[in-house]
Amino acid sequence: MLDVIDNRTSLGIEFGSTRIKAVLIDSKFKPIASGSYEWENQLENGIWTYSLDDIWKGLRMSYRKLASEVFEKYGETLRSVGSIGFSAMMHGYMAFNQEGQLLVPFRTWRNSITEEAEKKLTQAFEYNIPQRWSIAHLYQAILNQEAHVGQVDFLTTLAGYVHWQLTGEKVIGIGDASGMFPIDLETKNYHPKKVELFNSLAKEAGISLSLEKILPKVLLAGEQAGKLTQEGAYLLDPTGNLEKGIPFCPPEGDAGTGMVATNSVAKRTGNISVGTSAFAMIVLSEELKKVHPEIDMVTTPSGDLVGMVHTNNCSSDINAWMKLFQEMTEALGLEVRTERLFSVLFKEALKGDPDCGGLLSYGYYSGENITGVNEGRPLFVRSPESKFNLANFMRVHLASAFGAMRIGLDILKEENVQIDKLVGHGGIFKTPEVGQRILAAAMEAPVTVMETASEGGAWGIALLAAYLESGDADLSDFLEQKVFGEDEGVTIAPTEADMEGYRVFMERYREGIEIEKMAIQKLI
């Protein structure tokens, strides 16, 4: 019998870059039903965005598929769960007026349009403020003298927006909040002196505002963040089956749910999430000695300091090439399942040369801040002397997917950051060993992939929803003792040959960045 009857299940829904996924877990934290919806951001008037219609359509479709699976598997109509959590892509800009109307189209993390704000805020705060952060978007809008700025009454993230609409609460989890504005580690809230400083900077630019009044309230993992309203229940489930009153955990960002899903919230642990974008999250024992524009300072869902290396690009170019290969098989009259195509071609990469045979690739669908590239131009380059074969072709695209991230990890090594455990998760790891082995070479450290790696952030936010009801004092203990138990995963250590080959590749990757920048200037 399904645990829904006694409300011991938890529902997690995450808005990823290309997929919205809903996961229902039982009292033992195992997924028992899921539903998903594929979507893509749109480049409109030079802005990467998702429409509000797509947000709500995707949410309802993913929930409907989950509820249908519950009925098909267990013969029950889903009416209630023990707790709910929402997560989404971090950062970005969703600004609303007093009437709750969106003032400008949602500006996602993928946009590289806030360079002036990034530089001025980083200098003023003496704290790295990346272009994708919400506060950088707000300040850039102020500097641009955009007409809507004077009407901003509430500024939040995608997860914070959906949570607000379903519960009526303008709150946010501290991990997601740390990608909006710097956090004071002592108070576990927005840094007060930096809030005052921002208000002064805005006033100098001719805008009078109180930042503390327009940002969502910060909550820690385990704190209740409101309950599902009747209106919210209909937004999520238009059939009217879902009941109001279900408690919510704080809405979180995908970085935080990735940490939870990989049991990487304790100090000196880290995880690497790979998808449309990629990011490495290392929970720090102490603050870094210097301000590095390549390193974001964010937090775990419990408020511990994290060094985050975020790259805007990872798997999009790989997926584009795989689609081309799929078209080729179809043109030949062959029926090859997508999963098999990925598996076969990924395994070819392990036959390639450790340095990728002299090939070079930049899968930049959008700008890449770490390498100073402000627009996307996917680029594949080789010389007549390169060893151009299928194995090296596949290997170079996997290797380059981690290239920009490696630059950031090198900085953390210079800061003498210690890592006891590194866990990888994301679609690249669905084919066993391949992505894991190349990532281990890139990181020059053992990489662990757990059985739950493919569950992703939707499972992570479902766990945070379950933690809300658990009564456990410490999130790390809850994960270690109740959720993961003996699941140690599969660990692969890099070989000396793979590490040396990747170093050679990275020399070529760094030098070739100028070619990528030239492509932006010269190519359509």
C-alpha positions in Angstrom: 0.0 0.0 0.0 1.3 3.5 -0.9 2.6 5.7 1.9 0.4 8.5 0.6 -2.3 7.2 2.9 -0.5 8.2 6.0 1.4 11.2 4.5 4.9 9.8 4.8 5.8 10.6 1.2 7.6 13.7 0.0 7.3 15.4 -3.3 10.2 17.3 -5.0 10.0 19.2 -8.2 13.0 20.9 -9.9 13.1 23.2 -12.8 16.3 22.3 -14.7 17.7 24.0 -17.8 16.1 21.4 -20.2 13.8 19.4 -18.0 11.3 19.9 -15.2 11.2 16.8 -13.1 8.9 15.7 -10.3 9.9 12.9 -7.9 7.8 11.3 -5.2 9.7 9.4 -2.4 8.5 7.1 0.3 9.4 7.0 4.0 12.6 5.2 3.2 13.6 8.1 0.8 13.3 5.9 -2.3 11.7 7.3 -5.5 8.3 5.6 -6.1 7.0 7.7 -8.9 8.2 10.5 -11.3 7.1 12.7 -14.1 9.0 15.2 -16.3 8.6 17.8 -19.0 11.2 18.8 -21.6 11.6 22.5 -22.2 14.2 24.9 -23.7 15.1 28.5 -23.0 14.5 31.0 -25.8 16.8 33.8 -27.0 14.4 36.8 -27.3 15.7 40.3 -28.0 19.2 39.1 -26.9 17.9 37.7 -23.6 17.8 34.0 -22.6 14.4 33.5 -21.0 11.5 31.1 -20.2 7.9 32.4 -20.4 5.6 32.2 -17.5 3.2 30.1 -19.6 6.0 27.6 -20.1 6.8 27.6 -16.4 3.2 26.7 -15.4 2.6 24.3 -18.3 5.8 22.4 -17.5 5.0 22.3 -13.8 1.5 20.9 -14.4 2.6 18.4 -17.0 5.4 17.0 -14.9 3.0 16.7 -11.9 0.3 15.2 -14.0 2.6 12.5 -15.3 3.7 11.7 -11.7 0.1 11.5 -10.5 -0.8 9.2 -13.4 2.1 6.9 -12.6 0.9 6.8 -9.0 -2.5 5.7 -10.2 -1.1 3.2 -12.7 1.3 1.6 -10.2 -0.8 1.7 -7.0 -4.4 2.3 -8.1 -4.7 5.4 -6.0 -5.5 9.0 -6.8 -2.8 11.3 -5.4 -4.5 13.7 -3.0 -1.9 14.6 -0.4 1.8 14.1 0.5 3.7 14.7 3.7 5.7 17.6 2.4 6.7 19.4 -0.8 9.8 21.2 -2.0 10.6 23.2 -5.1 14.0 23.9 -6.6 15.2 25.5 -9.8 18.1 27.0 -11.7 19.9 29.5 -9.4 20.4 33.2 -10.0 18.7 35.2 -12.7 16.2 38.0 -12.4 12.4 37.8 -11.7 11.2 41.3 -10.7 7.6 42.0 -9.7 5.5 45.1 -9.0 3.1 45.6 -6.1 0.3 43.9 -8.0 2.5 40.8 -8.4 3.0 41.3 -12.2 6.3 40.4 -13.8 7.9 43.6 -14.9 10.3 42.2 -17.6 10.7 38.7 -19.0 12.6 36.3 -16.8 16.3 36.8 -17.3 18.0 33.5 -16.6 21.5 32.6 -15.3 22.6 32.0 -18.9 22.7 35.7 -19.8 26.1 37.5 -19.9 24.7 41.1 -20.0 25.7 42.5 -16.6 29.5 42.9 -17.0 29.5 46.6 -15.8 27.5 45.7 -12.7 29.6 42.7 -12.0 32.8 44.7 -12.0 31.4 47.6 -9.9 29.7 45.5 -7.3 32.7 43.2 -6.9 35.0 46.2 -6.4 32.6 47.9 -4.0 31.8 44.8 -2.0 35.3 43.3 -2.1 33.4 40.1 -2.8 32.9 38.3 -6.1 29.5 39.1 -7.7 29.2 37.0 -10.9 27.2 38.3 -13.8 24.4 35.7 -13.3 23.6 36.8 -9.7 20.3 38.5 -9.2 21.8 41.5 -7.6 24.0 42.0 -10.7 21.0 41.9 -12.9 19.2 44.5 -10.7 22.2 46.8 -10.6 22.7 46.6 -14.3 19.1 47.5 -14.8 19.6 50.5 -12.6 22.8 51.5 -14.5 20.9 51.1 -17.8 18.2 53.3 -16.4 15.5 50.8 -17.3 12.0 52.2 -16.7 10.8 49.3 -14.7 13.3 49.6 -11.9 11.3 52.1 -9.9 8.4 49.7 -9.8 10.3 46.7 -8.3 8.5 45.5 -5.2 9.8 41.9 -5.0 12.9 40.3 -6.5 13.3 36.5 -6.5 14.5 33.4 -8.3 12.6 30.9 -10.3 12.2 28.5 -7.3 11.2 31.4 -5.1 8.6 32.5 -7.6 6.9 29.1 -7.9 7.0 28.7 -4.1 5.4 32.1 -3.6 2.6 31.4 -6.0 1.8 28.0 -4.3 2.1 29.1 -0.7 1.8 32.9 -0.7 5.1 33.1 1.2 8.0 35.3 -0.1 10.8 33.2 1.2 13.9 31.4 -0.1 16.3 28.8 1.1 19.7 30.1 2.1 21.5 28.3 -0.7 19.4 29.9 -3.4 19.6 33.2 -1.5 23.4 33.1 -1.6 23.2 33.2 -5.4 21.1 36.4 -5.2 23.1 38.4 -2.7 26.1 37.8 -0.3 25.3 36.0 2.9 26.6 36.8 6.4 27.7 33.5 7.7 27.2 34.5 11.3 23.6 35.7 11.0 22.7 33.3 8.1 21.0 36.2 6.4 21.9 38.8 3.7 25.0 40.7 4.6 23.7 43.9 6.3 26.7 46.2 5.5 26.6 45.1 1.8 22.8 45.7 1.8 23.4 49.3 3.0 26.2 49.8 0.5 24.0 48.6 -2.4 21.2 51.0 -1.3 23.8 53.8 -1.4 25.0 52.7 -4.9 21.4 52.7 -6.2 20.8 56.1 -4.7 23.9 57.5 -6.4 22.4 56.1 -9.7 19.2 58.0 -9.0 17.1 55.1 -7.6 15.7 55.1 -4.1 15.0 51.6 -2.8 15.4 49.4 0.3 16.9 46.2 -0.8 16.0 44.4 2.4 12.3 45.0 1.6 12.3 43.5 -1.9 14.4 40.4 -1.3 12.7 37.2 -0.1 13.1 36.1 3.5 16.0 33.7 4.1 15.3 30.3 5.6 17.5 27.3 6.5 17.0 23.7 5.6 14.5 22.1 8.1 12.5 25.3 8.6 8.9 25.3 7.5 8.3 27.7 4.6 4.5 27.8 4.4 1.7 25.5 3.3 0.0 24.8 0.0 -2.9 27.2 -0.4 -6.2 26.3 -2.2 -5.2 28.5 -5.1 -1.7 26.9 -5.2 -3.2 23.4 -5.2 -5.2 24.3 -8.3 -2.1 25.8 -10.0 -0.2 22.6 -9.4 -3.1 20.2 -10.1 -6.0 21.7 -12.1 -8.0 18.5 -11.6 -8.8 19.6 -8.0 -7.6 16.3 -6.5 -4.6 17.7 -4.6 -5.6 19.0 -1.2 -4.4 22.2 0.4 -2.4 22.5 3.7 0.6 20.4 2.7 3.8 21.9 4.4 6.7 23.2 2.2 10.4 23.2 2.8 12.3 26.3 1.8 12.7 26.6 -2.0 16.3 25.9 -3.1 18.6 26.3 -6.0 19.9 23.4 -8.1 23.4 23.7 -6.6 22.0 23.0 -3.1 19.9 20.1 -4.2 22.9 18.7 -6.0 24.8 18.8 -2.8 22.0 17.0 -1.0 21.5 14.4 -3.7 25.2 13.5 -3.5 25.6 13.6 0.3 28.0 16.5 -0.1 27.0 19.0 2.5 29.7 18.3 5.1 33.0 20.3 5.1 35.8 19.2 2.8 33.3 17.3 0.6 32.4 18.3 -2.9 30.2 17.4 -5.9 30.3 18.1 -9.5 27.0 18.5 -11.4 27.0 18.3 -15.1 24.2 19.1 -17.5 23.5 22.1 -19.7 25.8 24.0 -17.4 28.3 22.5 -14.9 29.4 23.4 -11.5 31.7 22.1 -8.8 30.7 22.8 -5.2 33.3 22.4 -2.5 32.2 22.9 1.2 35.0 25.0 2.7 36.6 24.8 6.1 37.5 28.5 6.0 37.1 31.5 3.8 39.4 32.0 0.8 42.3 34.3 1.2 41.5 36.3 -2.0 38.6 37.4 -4.1 38.5 35.4 -7.3 36.1 36.3 -10.1 36.1 32.6 -11.2 34.8 31.4 -7.7 31.3 32.1 -6.4 30.9 32.1 -2.6 27.6 30.5 -1.9 26.3 28.2 0.9 24.8 24.8 1.6 21.1 24.6 2.4 22.2 24.7 6.1 24.3 27.9 5.5 27.9 26.5 5.4 30.3 28.3 3.1 30.8 26.8 -0.4 33.3 27.6 -3.1 31.4 27.2 -6.4 33.0 26.9 -9.8 30.2 27.5 -12.3 30.5 27.2 -16.0 27.6 28.2 -18.4 28.3 25.4 -20.9 28.7 21.7 -20.6 26.6 19.1 -22.5 24.7 21.2 -25.0 27.3 20.8 -27.8 27.6 17.1 -27.1 23.9 16.7 -27.4 23.9 18.6 -30.7 26.6 16.2 -32.1 24.7 13.2 -30.9 21.5 14.5 -32.6 23.6 14.7 -35.8 24.7 11.1 -35.4 21.1 10.1 -34.8 20.1 11.7 -38.1 22.9 9.8 -39.8 21.6 6.4 -38.5 18.1 7.3 -39.6 19.3 8.3 -43.0 20.9 4.9 -43.3 17.6 3.3 -42.4 18.8 2.1 -39.0 16.8 2.2 -35.8 19.1 3.0 -32.9 17.7 4.0 -29.6 19.1 7.3 -28.3 20.4 5.6 -25.1 22.3 3.0 -27.1 23.8 5.7 -29.4 25.1 7.6 -26.4 26.4 4.5 -24.8 28.3 3.2 -27.9 29.8 6.6 -28.8 30.7 7.5 -25.2 32.6 4.2 -24.8 34.6 5.1 -27.9 36.0 8.0 -26.0 38.0 5.6 -23.7 39.8 4.4 -26.8 41.0 7.9 -27.6 44.4 9.5 -26.8 44.7 11.0 -23.3 45.4 14.4 -24.9 42.5 14.0 -27.4 44.9 13.6 -30.3 45.5 17.3 -30.8 41.8 18.1 -31.3 40.2 21.1 -29.7 36.5 22.0 -29.0 34.6 24.8 -27.3 30.9 23.8 -26.7 30.0 27.4 -26.0 26.3 27.8 -26.7 26.4 30.9 -24.5 29.0 33.2 -23.1 31.5 31.7 -20.6 32.6 34.0 -17.8 35.5 32.0 -16.5 37.3 32.2 -19.9 36.1 35.8 -20.7 34.0 34.8 -23.6 30.8 37.0 -23.8 28.9 35.2 -26.5 28.3 31.6 -27.6 30.0 30.1 -30.6 30.3 26.3 -30.5 33.6 25.6 -32.2 35.5 22.5 -33.2 39.1 22.9 -34.4 41.9 20.6 -35.7 45.1 20.8 -37.5 46.2 18.6 -40.4 48.5 16.8 -38.0 45.7 16.0 -35.5 44.7 12.4 -34.9 41.2 12.9 -36.2 39.2 9.7 -35.5 35.9 8.9 -33.8 37.5 8.0 -30.4 39.4 11.3 -30.2 36.4 13.2 -31.5 34.2 11.9 -28.7 37.0 12.3 -26.1 37.7 15.9 -26.9 34.0 16.9 -26.5 33.8 15.2 -23.1 37.2 16.7 -22.0 36.2 20.2 -23.1 32.9 20.0 -21.3 35.1 20.2 -18.1 37.7 22.6 -19.5 36.4 25.9 -18.0 35.6 24.2 -14.7 39.2 22.9 -14.5 40.4 26.5 -14.6 38.4 27.3 -11.5 39.4 24.2 -9.7 43.1 25.1 -10.3 42.4 28.3 -8.4 41.0 26.4 -5.4 44.1 24.3 -5.4 46.2 27.4 -5.2 44.1 28.4 -2.2 45.0 25.0 -0.6 41.4 23.9 -0.4 41.2 20.3 0.9 38.7 17.8 -0.5 38.1 14.5 1.1 35.4 13.3 -1.3 34.3 14.3 -4.8 31.0 13.0 -6.1 29.7 13.4 -9.7 26.1 13.4 -10.9 24.2 14.3 -14.1 23.3 12.8 -17.4 26.9 12.3 -18.6 27.4 9.6 -16.0 24.5 7.4 -17.3 27.0 5.5 -19.4 29.2 3.8 -16.7 32.9 4.8 -16.3 33.3 7.0 -19.4 32.4 10.5 -18.1 33.6 9.6 -14.6 37.1 8.6 -15.8 37.5 11.7 -17.9 36.2 13.9 -15.1 38.7 12.3 -12.7 41.5 13.1 -15.1 40.3 16.7 -15.3 40.0 17.1 -11.5 43.2 15.1 -10.8 41.2 13.4 -8.0 39.1 10.3 -7.5 35.5 10.8 -8.5 32.6 8.8 -7.0 29.3 8.2 -8.7 26.4 6.8 -6.6 23.5 4.6 -7.7 21.3 7.6 -7.2 23.4 9.9 -9.5 20.7 9.9 -12.2 18.0 10.9 -9.7 19.3 14.5 -9.7 18.1 17.6 -8.0 14.4 16.6 -8.0 15.3 13.8 -5.6 17.5 16.3 -3.7 14.7 18.7 -3.0 12.4 15.8 -2.1 15.0 14.8 0.5 15.0 18.4 1.8 11.2 18.2 2.0 11.5 14.9 4.0 14.1 16.5 6.2 11.5 19.1 7.1 9.4 16.4 8.8 12.3 14.3 10.1 13.1 16.0 13.4 16.8 15.6 12.8 19.0 18.5 14.1 21.7 18.3 11.5 21.2 17.9 7.7 24.6 16.1 7.3 23.7 13.5 9.9 20.2 13.0 8.4 21.8 12.3 5.0 24.6 10.2 6.2 22.7 8.0 8.7 19.2 7.8 7.2 19.4 8.4 3.5 22.6 7.1 2.2 23.7 4.6 4.8 26.1 2.1 3.2 25.8 3.5 -0.3 29.4 4.3 -1.0 29.0 4.4 -4.8 31.6 3.5 -7.4 34.9 5.4 -7.2 37.4 5.8 -10.1 40.8 7.3 -9.6 42.6 8.9 -12.5 45.7 7.3 -14.0 49.0 9.2 -14.4 48.7 8.9 -18.2 45.1 10.3 -18.2 46.1 13.2 -15.9 49.2 14.1 -18.0 47.2 13.9 -21.2 44.5 16.2 -19.8 47.2 18.7 -18.7 48.5 18.8 -22.3 44.9 19.2 -23.5 44.4 22.1 -21.1 47.4 23.9 -22.4 45.9 23.7 -25.8 42.5 24.7 -24.4 43.8 27.8 -22.7 45.8 28.9 -25.7 42.8 28.3 -28.0 40.5 30.6 -26.1 41.7 33.5 -28.3 40.5 31.5 -31.4 37.1 31.2 -29.8 37.0 35.0 -29.1 38.1 35.6 -32.7 35.2 33.4 -33.9 32.8 35.6 -32.1 34.2 38.7 -33.9 34.5 37.1 -37.3 31.8 34.4 -37.7 28.0 34.8 -37.9 
